[in-house]
């Protein structure tokens, strides 16, 4: 698989509505997963139904990703686009380390409840990056 870079939109509770709207406009297949679905520590209470990961694979082949940011992640309306770097290439660990230099790690790169290594950071230029190193499946 290697790796791939996709845009990822951040929301504060309305990612589901936004992605359903984009699906109506752009067509395609929409995958939605909540914090509760993934067994995330963010899941208890009202956050359980918020979107942790969504992907719209549009009819024209454009990937659009989105999530609802948890309270601990810095968020500023108007600056809610992140870059999602994912795949099964172990070089992603090195990219995460280099991107975080001089920036702020908001989620250390570590194994997550869904089995992959994932982490997020804001680089020294204020750009949010999310990295997901997929576990290799047999």
N, C-alpha and C positions, 0 to 999 in steps of 0.2 A: 504494500500500500504506500509506503513512504510517508509523506506528510502533505498537508494542504493548508492554505491560509484563507479564511473566510471572514467577512464582516459579521459582527454580532451586536445587536441592539440591546440596550439595557433599559429596563422599565422599573417602576416602583409599585407594581401590583396589577398592571393591566397588560402584561405581555400576551396573555391568552387572547384577549380581545383584539390587540394589534395584529397578532399573527393570523387570526381568523379573517380579519379585514384584508390583510395582504394576500391571503389565499383566494379570497373572493376577487380581488383585483388581478392578481398574477396567475391564478390557477395553480395546479400542482398538488403534491402530497404533503400533508402537515403532520409532523410527529411532535407530540407534547409530553413532557414528563415533569411532574411536580416534585417539590422537595420531599413530600411524603412518599411518593413512588420510589425515590432513590434512597430512602432511609437516612436522609441528611440530618445532621444535628440542628439545622435550621427549621426542621419539620414541625416541632411541637407547636401547638396553638394555631393561630390564624395563618401562619406561614406555610402550613402543610399543603394547602391548595395552590400556592403560588408556583409559577413556572421556574424550574431549575434549569431546564434544557429544552429548547425547541428548535426544529429545523423545518423550514419550508423548502422543498425541492420543487422549484417552479416548473411550469410546463416548458419554459424555454431553457431550462437547465441552470438557472441562477440559484445558488444556495443563499438563503437568508436565515440567520440564527438570531435567537432572542432569549432573554431570561429576565426574571424579576430579581433585582439585587437585594441581598439581605441587608439588614440595618448596619452591620459592621463594615460594609464596603462603601468607600466614599462615592457619592453620587451628586452630580450637578446637572440639572435639567439643561438640555442643549448640548451637553457634552456626554451623550449617552450612546456612543458607538465605540465598540471595542474590537480588537482583532483577535480572532480565535485561531490558534495554531494547533492542529491536531493530526494524529496519525500514529503509526507504530514504529517510527524511526527513533532510535535511542538518542539521536542528535538533539531531539527536543529538550532533553535535560540540559544540555550545554547552552542551547538558545535561551532557556529560561534563566539560567545563571547569568549569562551575559546581558540579557535585557534588563535584569533586576539591578545591575550595577549602577549605583547612584540614584536608584528609584526606591519604591516602597513595595515590598511584598505584602499583598493583602490576603493571600492564602498560600502557605508554603507548598511546594511541589511534593506531594506525598500520595500514597495509595488511598483511594476514596472508597466509599461504601459500594459503588458499582463495579469495583475491581480494577479500574484504571488509575494511573497516577495523574493527578491534576493539580493545578495551581494557578494563581492569578497575581498580577502585579501592575503597578503604574510606573512606567519608565520615567527617566529623568526629564523627558519632554512632556510629561503629562498624558501619555497615551496608555490606555488600559489594554493589557494583553491577558488572554486566557489560554493556557496550554494544557492539552490533554494527551498523554501518552497512553494509547490503547494497549491493553495487555494482548500479547500475541496468543491467538487462539489456534488450537491444533486442527 
